[in-house]
Amino acid sequence: MTSPHPDPLRWKALAVVCAAFFMTVLDVSIVNVALPSIGKGLHFAQDDLQWVITAYAITFGGFLMLGGRAADLLGRRKVFVAGVVVFTIASFFCGLAWSEGVLIVSRAVQGLGAAIISPAALSIIMTTFDEGAERNKALGIWGAIGGGGAAVGVLAGGVLTKYLGWEWIFFVNVPVGAIALALTPRFVRESHAARESAPDVLGAVAVTSGLALLVYAVSTAPTHHWRSATTLLLLVGAVVLLVAFLVIESRTKDPLMPFHIFRIRTVSGANISALLLGASLFANFFLLTLYVQEVLGWSALKTGLTFIATAGSAVLWAGVAQALVTRFGAKPIMIIGFIGMLAGMIWYTTIPVHGSYWSDLLPGYLIIGFAIPFAFIPVSIAALAGIEHHEAGLASGIFNTAQQIGGAIGVAVVSSVSISRFDHLTKLHGPSYFPQAFTSGTRYGFWACVIVSIVGLLAVLALVRRGELAHVDEGEAPALGVS
């Protein structure tokens, strides 16, 4: 099959879109380490500080599907460029922020830019590379960036906050965005769905509002508590909007999300696995970042440097994982990745109060660094198995949505679990018991991650079909009647 893109330009296009995508992944975790400095610099009220993360998560998770469909219909390069412009300008204003309100609004706009970039970038890769070994290699690079970006974000956040100030965790995006904007017209070709379709405005409003409300509900649940009237009403509202979206889609001539995309069971299974993988991985970084700073008393810089092991090993194993996927297929490598993720979470359930980097943290960092590419790369491939070009943005949006919604839910759940355990122990033993209570809460949080990882592994075993993926590995779209 002839490639749709000249060979030299394909890999340059991949480099451009991956650089922009890396910014969006980085900004999910880079802020965590800098939060104390941001709070002091802008005089945040303690209860409002979470909004630096939550504002980004709401718009990122809420607009992904809309961004993916817009890329299909309006032009993938055009939408990608628009996303980079929005993200870069918002990053600049985040760095300039003179008040907590300005920073929170700028972070929300930044999340919107990320929601436009991510599905457009992934659909560009899909339409640039044919299914088979070359697309697997391209998606291998994409998966390594997606999985390792969170670890690199913690590292970069620590270094930049220590030596340049918290503002530079945002300013660093500006030159990267400018370079991406300069190179995109040269290396990335325009593409869009060949078929004309009427815009599904009601569906877009329902799903965007429902997902944004869901992310908001789970992100604020640790503050309001899961059983509070506020949280329950927000969750009910999100469910009502998402059910309304499903009803609208079943009755609309040109739906935003055609249900036939889920006829491929492997695509459904991969998206469920991506949701659970995002939940466990983001929760992992959240718990570790707090543990090493609050219990071990490490600085933002030292906290960031500890994650070199995870980020570095993820990069080293990415090439191996991609080659094995091409040789043996996605499913067995995915299973190995989820087993590795499970092993890493089990290791962290034993972290002690007086933890040591070499004996207590490093083995877990290395295990997770191994598991990231072995899980993310095949999941990325499976989520796009058999998807036709005119629905590439939609499939990419669904996949990215699964990861981001999973990450938001995972952090909210482990935060609730760990805080509940911490509060219980401090009430029993008093404030002097803080290190032991915090460590115990962290362990409980990791046990929640263990459960999530087990469910993810079971989803892979039950839903991902090697028969469907075999066609992808051979470079053929499975004949499943997907229109």
N, C-alpha and C positions, 0 to 999 in steps of 0.2 A: 504493500500500500504506500502510495506517495505521501510524503509528509506535507501537511498544509502550510508549512512555514520553512523558508530556506534555513539550512542547517546551522550556519554560524549565528544567524539572528535569533534562533530559538533559545539558545542558551544565554544569550545576552538579555533577551526578553525575560527569561526566568530570573536572572540576577536582579533585574530592575524591580519586578513585582515582588520577589522575595524580600528585597531590602525594605520596601514599603510595608509589607506584611509583618516583618520583624519589628518595626516600630510599634505596630498595634499590639503585638503580643507582649513586647517589652513593657508597655505602659500599663499592663494589667498588674504586674508585680513590682515594677521599679519603685512605685510610690510607697509600698509597705514599709521599707526600711527608713524612708525619709519622713514618715508621718510625725514623729516627735519634733523634728526640726521645723516642719511646716506649721505645726500647732503653735510653737513658740514664736515663730517669725510673723505669723498673721494673727496671733492672739485668738486662736480658735477656742470656743467652748468645747470641753471634752466630749460632750454628746454629739457635737456637730462634726467632729473630725472624720468620722466614718464616711461622711458624704463626699470626701475627696475620692474615695474608692467607689462608693455606691452610685454616684452621679454618672461615672464612666460606665459602670456595669449595666445600668438601666438602659441607656441609649445604645450601647454596643449590642447587648442581647436583644433589645426590642426591635431594632431596625435591620437586623441581618437579613431576614427573609425578603423584606422589601428591597433592600440594596441588591440582593442577588437577582431578583426578578427584573429590577430596573436595568441591570447590566445586560441581561438577555435582550430586552426590548429596545433600549435606547442606544446600545453600543457599549461593549465591555471596556474598551480603552477610554472612551469618553467618560464613563461613570467612574472608572479607576482614577483618572486625572482629577475629577471633581472631588473624590474622596481624599486624595492626597492634599489638595488645596485646603479643604476644610480642616483636615487633621493638622497640617503644618501651621496654619494661622492660629488655630485653637491652642496648639502647643506653645506658640510664641506668647499668647496672652496668659496662659497658665504661668509661664516664667515671669511675666511682668506683674502678675496679680498683686494688687495692693490691699485686698481685703478678702475675707473668707467667701463672701458672696461672689466676687469676680472669679475666684479660683473654682468654685463649685460649678458655676455656669459654664466656664471655659472647659472644665472637665467633661461636662455633659455634651458640649459641642464636639470635643475631641472624640468621645465615644461614638457619636454620630458619624464622624469621618472614618473611624475604624470599621463601623458597620457597613460602610460603602466600599472601603478598600478590600476587606478580607474576601467576600464572595466574588467580587469582580476579579481579584488577582487569581483566585483558584480557578475560576471559569476560564480565564485567559490561558492558564496552564493546560486545562482540559482541551481547549480548542487549538492549542499550539502543537501539542504532542499527540500522536496516535496512541490508542490503547496498546499495551504491550510493554516490552522491556524499557523503551525510552521514556514512556510516561511514568512507569514505575520508578525509574531513576529520578525523574523530575519531582514526582510526588514524595520520593524518599528525602530529597533535599527540603521540600516543603514541610514534611512531617518532622524532620530533625529541628527545623527552625521553630515550628509550633511547639514542640515538646521542650526544647532547650531554651526557648526564649524566656520562659518564666524564671528559670534558674539564673540566666544571664541578667535578667532584670534585677533580681535581688543583689547580685554582685555589683552591677553598674550603679544601682541606687546607693549602695554603701560608699563606693569610691567617689562618686560625684558629690554626694552630700558632704563627705569629709573634706575634700580638697577644693571644691568650687562653690558649694552651697546648694541647697535643695532646688533652687531655681533652674539649675543646669540639668536636672533629670527631665525637664521639659524643653529647654533650649537646645539640647542635643538633637532633638528631632528636626529642627529647622534646616540645618544643612543637608541632612539625609533626605528630607522631603524635597528640597530644592534640586538636588541631584536627580532624584527620581523623576521630577517634573521635566527636567532638561532632557533626560535620556528616553523617556517614554515615547514621544513622537518618532524618535529615530529607530527604536528597536521593537516596539510593540505594535502589531498590526491591529486595525479595527475589525471587529466582528460583532454580529448580533444575530438574533433569531431570524430566520428567513420568513417566517409566517407573521402576518399582521394579526394583532389581537387587541380587543378593546380593554382598556385599563380596568382592573377589578378594584375600584376605589373602596367599596364597602369592605371587601375582604382585607385589603391593605390596612385600613383603619382598625378593623377588629383584631387582626393578628398582632399588629404593632402595639396597640394599646394593651392587649392581653399579655403579651410577653413582657412589656415594660412594667406592667403592674405586678406580674409574677416575680420578676427580678427584684423590684422594690420590696415586695412583701417578704421574700426570703432573706434579703439583705438586711432588713430592719428587724426581723424576727428575734435575733438575740437581744436587741434592746427592748422591744415591746413584750417579748416572750411569745412562744408559739401558741399558747392557749388563750392569749389575750383577745379581747373583742376586736381590737384594731387589726391584728394579724389575720384573724379568721375572716373578717369582712373583706380585707384586701385579697386573700386567697380565693374567697368565693367570687369576688368581682372578676379576678383573673380567669377563673374557670368558666364563668358565664360568658365572658368575651371570647375565649378560645372555643367554646362550644358553638357560639354564634358564628365564629369564623368557619368551623367545619360545616355548619348548615348552609352558610352562604356559598362555600366552595362546591357543595354538592348540587347547587341549583344554578350556578353561574355558567354561562356558555364558555367564557375564557377565564377560568379560575386562576388566581395567583399561585395556588399550589394544586396542580392536578393530582388526584389520588393515585392515578395509574403508576406514578413514579415509585410507589411502594409495593408494586406487584413483584418486584425483585426482592425476595426475602433477605438476601444478603445486604442490600442497601438499607432496609429497615433495621436489620441486626447491627450493622456497622454504626448507624446513627445512635441506636440505644447504647452501644458500647462506647461511642465517643462521649455521650452524655455522662456515663459513669466514670470513664477515664478522666474527663475534665474535672469531675467532682473530686475524685481521689487525689489528683495531682495538685490542683490549686489548694485544696485543703492541706495537703502535705507541706507545701511551702509556707502557707499561713501559720500553721502550728509550729514549724521549726523556727521561723523568723521570730515569733514571740518568745519561744522557749529560750533561745540562745541569748536574747537581749534581757528578758525579764528574770530568768532564773540564773543563767550563767553570767549575766552582767556584761556581756560583750558589747563593744561599740558598733555603730552602724557600719563602719569600715570593716571591722573584723567579721561581723555577721555576713557581709557581702562576700568577703574573701573565702569564707568556708564553702560557698556554693561553687567555687571553681571546680571542685571534684565532680559535681553533678553535671555542670555545663560541659566541662572538658570531656568526660567519659561519654556523654550523649553524642557529642560530635564525632568522637573516635568510633563509636559503635554504629553510627548512622550508615556508613558505607557498607559495613558487614550486613546489617539488617536489610538494606535495599537489595544487595546481591542475593541474599538468601530468599527474599520474597520472589525475585525473578526465577530462581532455580527451583524452589519447592512450593511456591504459591503463597498467598497471603495468610490463609487460615492458620497453618502450623506456626508461623512466625508470630502471628497475633496472640496465639495461645501462650507462647514463650514469654512475650511481653507482659501479658496480664499476670502470669505466674510470677515474673520478676517484680512487678508492681506489688503484688500481694506479699511477697517475701520481704520487700523493703518496708511495707507498712507494719508487718509483724515484728520486724527488728526494732522499729521505733516504739513499739508498745512497752519496751523494757528500759527506756531511757531513765537514768537515775538523776537524783537531785544535783549531785556534784559530778556532772557529766564531763567526759574527756573527749576532745575532738577525735583523737586517733583511735580510741577503743570503742567509743559509744556512738559517734556520729559518722565518721568516715566510711565504715562498712555500709551503712544505710545510704549515704550519698552515692557511693559507687554502684550499689544495686539499683537504685532509682535511675541513675545515669545510664545504666545498661538497659533498663526496662523501657525508658522513654522512646527511643527510636524503634525498638522491637514491637511496641504497641502502636505508636502514632503513625508510623509509615504504612503498615498494612491496613490499619483502620481507614486512613485517608484513601487508599486505593479501593478498598471494599465499598466505601460510601459512594464512590463514583462508578461502580461496576455497571456497564451496560447503559449508562446515561447518554442520551443523544445530545449533539452539540447545541440544539436550540433550547435545551433545558439545563445547560451546564451551570448557569448562574443560580438557578433555582436550587439545584442539587448542592451546589457549594454553599448557598445561604443556609439551607437546612442543616448541613454538616457543621458549619461554623456556629449556628444557633445552638445545636446540641451541645457543643463543647462549652460555649459561654454560659448557657443556662445551667449546665451541669456544674461548672465552676462556681457560679453564684450560689447554687443550692448546697454544694459541698461545703463551701466556707461557712455558710449560715448554719448548717446542721452541726458541723464539728465545733463551731463557736458556741452554739447553745449547749452541746454536750459538755465541753470543757468548762464553760462558765458555771454550769449547774453543779458540776463536781467540785469546782473551786469554791463556790459560795457555800456549799454544804460543809466542806472541811474547815473553812475559815470561821464559820459560825460555831463549830464544835470546839476548835482549838485556839481561836483568836488570831489576830493579825500577825503574830510572830511565826505562825505556821505557814506563811506565804510561800516560801520556796517549795515545800513539800506539797502544799495544796495545788499550786500552779502546775507542778510536774505531774501530779496525779490526774489533774484535769486534761493535761496534754496527752497522757497515756490513753485516757478514755476517748479522746478525740481520734487518736490513731486506731483504736479498736473500731470506731465507726468507719474509718477508712478501710479497714480490713474487710468489713461486711460489704461495703460498696465494691471493693475489688473482687470479692468472691462472686457477687451478682454479675459484675461485668464479665468475668471469666465464663460463667454459666451462659450468659447471653451469646458470647462468641461460639461456644460449643453447640448451642441449640439452634441459633438462627443463621449463622454464616455458613453458606454452602460452598464446598470446594468445587462442585460442578459448575456453578455460575462463575466463580473466580478463575477457573481453568481457561475459560474463553478469553478473559482479560489478559492473563499471562501470555497467551498465544497471540494476542493482538487482534482478537475478533470480538465483536459485540455479541452477547448471547441473544439468541433468537427467542425473545420472550414476549413479543407483541407490544413492546413499549413504543408508543407513538410520540 
